[in-house]
Amino acid sequence: MTIAILGGYGAVGATAARRLAAHDGNPIRVGGRNLRSASALCEELGENASAHVVDLTDSRSLATFCAGATVVLNCAGPSYRVLDTVALAARAADAHYVDVAGDQPLFRRLDALPPSDRLAVISAGVMPGLTAILPRGLLGDDPARTGIDLHVGGPVRITPVSAQDILLATGPDFGAPLASWRDGEVVQGSVSPQWNVSLPHFGPAVHALPYLTTESADFARHHDIGEHRSYSVYVSERIPTTLATAWAESPDDPTAWAGELAKAATEDLSEHAPRYTILVRRHDLDHQTPPAWRLLQTTDPYRLSGVVAALTVQAVLASKSTGTHPAWRFLDPQEIWTTLADDPLCHTETHGLACTAPELKA
Ligand SMILES: NC(=O)c1ccc[n+]([C@@H]2O[C@H](COP(=O)([O-])OP(=O)(O)OC[C@H]3O[C@@H](n4cnc5c(N)ncnc54)[C@H](OP(=O)(O)O)[C@@H]3O)[C@@H](O)[C@H]2O)c1
């Protein structure tokens, strides 16, 4: 079963390639426009890995890369410009497809295609990805009486390609600032930004800015959750200010600000050690049961996204399903949590759940 990883030596792709190569003996193709970078990684991965020059904007080279693959994993971006280019090439090659990003713009395109007997699992990273998988694993027996609060962020690098995606992720396809999910609908303007607050596990003076992603809203809608609030957390005003300036000054193509955004992240890192935190807190809207929460921290969300992508590829290879799914609906949230709790890249904690042994680190 051949696994073809496009963007296979990038920040996300290299970790996915390493994890998949270590997992079993499946042949792995590592693809991108730079043969030297692909070959260097393949040397490390061993004899089952092969380096390929492929440019996703050249349909012939993309078709050659996908031909004969069992699953194509796309880790090349920017995702919101790539859209369904790689997914359609995988489909034409009769391969399953996994995308580390994609969100609503990709889902809509793939979902509108005629049915296929192959799987497409998208948004299989940290955000999107774990940001709905972890809340899903924390849902109680009565979601309609449950509130879920999600805080995500911290000082970490931003790669130039990811910076472009962050800048492109604006508008209703991606989410709504200051909105929350309440009693079956998105309620605009219902949550306020919190500037200079002390948040457990994030630090003493951070900014928590409400942003309900379409992933969070879909997750809340799917499970009929009573209330869902989601916050992006920043250690300084540099990143939110750069984003606001880019969107205001270059609304047609904010990607020109990618360098500034990456620089803002680097400046945050000159004052803070790298730490990315996902904190999910569940509370009972009737106050009958005490709150429960899960914490996941890592120094590198890119590598963690590569881990999630690799786990998704393994789940796709083991599955008999078909169709297009966001990762949070396809993966088993408890299995993912248990696996990540044992992963050296992650620090995890669970509190307030009547949890069984596998949920706690040995
Ligand atoms: N879900 C999540 O939480 C999450 C987290 C992080 C990143 N992401 C997404 O993952 C994607 C990759 O991000 P990254 O930070 O890993 O970027 P990166 O380090 O720059 O890696 C991008 C990879 O794609 C390759 N690539 C770029 N353009 C290509 C093209 N035209 N044809 C073929 N290969 C191409 C690059 O190699 P060459 O440039 O040498 O071709 C490189 O190997 C982005 O879409 C990003 O938004 C998702």
The ligand as an SDF file (V2000), in Angstrom:
LIG
                    3D

 48 52  0  0  0  0  0  0  0  0999 V2000
   -4.3340   21.6680   10.3720 N   0  0  0  0  0  0  0  0  0  0  0  0
   -3.3150   22.2480   10.9700 C   0  0  0  0  0  0  0  0  0  0  0  0
   -3.2980   22.4010   12.1860 O   0  0  0  0  0  0  0  0  0  0  0  0
   -2.1210   22.7340   10.1900 C   0  0  0  0  0  0  0  0  0  0  0  0
   -0.9640   23.0980   10.9000 C   0  0  0  0  0  0  0  0  0  0  0  0
    0.1280   23.5560   10.1790 C   0  0  0  0  0  0  0  0  0  0  0  0
    0.0590   23.6520    8.8050 C   0  0  0  0  0  0  0  0  0  0  0  0
   -1.0870   23.3010    8.1620 N   0  0  0  0  0  0  0  0  0  0  0  0
   -1.1780   23.3910    6.6980 C   0  0  0  0  0  0  0  0  0  0  0  0
   -0.2370   22.4920    6.1430 O   0  0  0  0  0  0  0  0  0  0  0  0
    0.2350   22.9930    4.9080 C   0  0  0  0  0  0  0  0  0  0  0  0
    1.7650   22.9700    4.9130 C   0  0  0  0  0  0  0  0  0  0  0  0
    2.2290   23.8680    5.8800 O   0  0  0  0  0  0  0  0  0  0  0  0
    3.7560   23.8340    6.3620 P   0  0  0  0  0  0  0  0  0  0  0  0
    3.8470   24.8290    7.4510 O   0  0  0  0  0  0  0  0  0  0  0  0
    4.1940   22.4250    6.5870 O   0  0  0  0  0  0  0  0  0  0  0  0
    4.4950   24.4310    5.0700 O   0  0  0  0  0  0  0  0  0  0  0  0
    5.9900   24.1720    4.5820 P   0  0  0  0  0  0  0  0  0  0  0  0
    6.8880   23.8340    5.7080 O   0  0  0  0  0  0  0  0  0  0  0  0
    6.3460   25.3350    3.7210 O   0  0  0  0  0  0  0  0  0  0  0  0
    5.8300   22.8880    3.6690 O   0  0  0  0  0  0  0  0  0  0  0  0
    5.1450   22.9530    2.4490 C   0  0  0  0  0  0  0  0  0  0  0  0
    5.5700   21.7780    1.6130 C   0  0  0  0  0  0  0  0  0  0  0  0
    4.8350   21.7920    0.3870 O   0  0  0  0  0  0  0  0  0  0  0  0
    5.7430   21.8090   -0.7190 C   0  0  0  0  0  0  0  0  0  0  0  0
    5.1690   22.6170   -1.7910 N   0  0  0  0  0  0  0  0  0  0  0  0
    4.8830   23.9200   -1.7830 C   0  0  0  0  0  0  0  0  0  0  0  0
    4.4010   24.3090   -2.9760 N   0  0  0  0  0  0  0  0  0  0  0  0
    4.3840   23.1920   -3.7560 C   0  0  0  0  0  0  0  0  0  0  0  0
    4.0110   22.9510   -5.0990 C   0  0  0  0  0  0  0  0  0  0  0  0
    3.5640   23.9340   -5.9160 N   0  0  0  0  0  0  0  0  0  0  0  0
    4.0980   21.7050   -5.5830 N   0  0  0  0  0  0  0  0  0  0  0  0
    4.5540   20.7070   -4.7920 C   0  0  0  0  0  0  0  0  0  0  0  0
    4.9430   20.8760   -3.5220 N   0  0  0  0  0  0  0  0  0  0  0  0
    4.8570   22.1250   -3.0030 C   0  0  0  0  0  0  0  0  0  0  0  0
    7.0120   22.4390   -0.1460 C   0  0  0  0  0  0  0  0  0  0  0  0
    8.1540   22.0990   -0.8910 O   0  0  0  0  0  0  0  0  0  0  0  0
    8.7110   23.0260   -2.0880 P   0  0  0  0  0  0  0  0  0  0  0  0
    8.3370   24.4520   -1.7570 O   0  0  0  0  0  0  0  0  0  0  0  0
   10.1760   22.7650   -2.0940 O   0  0  0  0  0  0  0  0  0  0  0  0
    8.0150   22.5250   -3.3100 O   0  0  0  0  0  0  0  0  0  0  0  0
    7.0380   21.8130    1.2390 C   0  0  0  0  0  0  0  0  0  0  0  0
    7.5410   20.4960    1.1740 O   0  0  0  0  0  0  0  0  0  0  0  0
   -0.3600   24.3920    4.7700 C   0  0  0  0  0  0  0  0  0  0  0  0
   -1.4890   24.3260    3.9340 O   0  0  0  0  0  0  0  0  0  0  0  0
   -0.7640   24.7510    6.1810 C   0  0  0  0  0  0  0  0  0  0  0  0
   -1.8440   25.6630    6.2540 O   0  0  0  0  0  0  0  0  0  0  0  0
   -2.1690   22.8200    8.8180 C   0  0  0  0  0  0  0  0  0  0  0  0
  1  2  1  0
  2  3  2  0
  2  4  1  0
  4  5  1  0
  4 48  2  0
  5  6  2  0
  6  7  1  0
  7  8  2  0
  8  9  1  0
  8 48  1  0
  9 10  1  0
  9 46  1  0
 10 11  1  0
 11 12  1  0
 11 44  1  0
 12 13  1  0
 13 14  1  0
 14 15  2  0
 14 16  1  0
 14 17  1  0
 17 18  1  0
 18 19  2  0
 18 20  1  0
 18 21  1  0
 21 22  1  0
 22 23  1  0
 23 24  1  0
 23 42  1  0
 24 25  1  0
 25 26  1  0
 25 36  1  0
 26 27  1  0
 26 35  1  0
 27 28  2  0
 28 29  1  0
 29 30  1  0
 29 35  2  0
 30 31  1  0
 30 32  2  0
 32 33  1  0
 33 34  2  0
 34 35  1  0
 36 37  1  0
 36 42  1  0
 37 38  1  0
 38 39  2  0
 38 40  1  0
 38 41  1  0
 42 43  1  0
 44 45  1  0
 44 46  1  0
 46 47  1  0
M  CHG  2   8   1  16  -1
M  END
$$$$
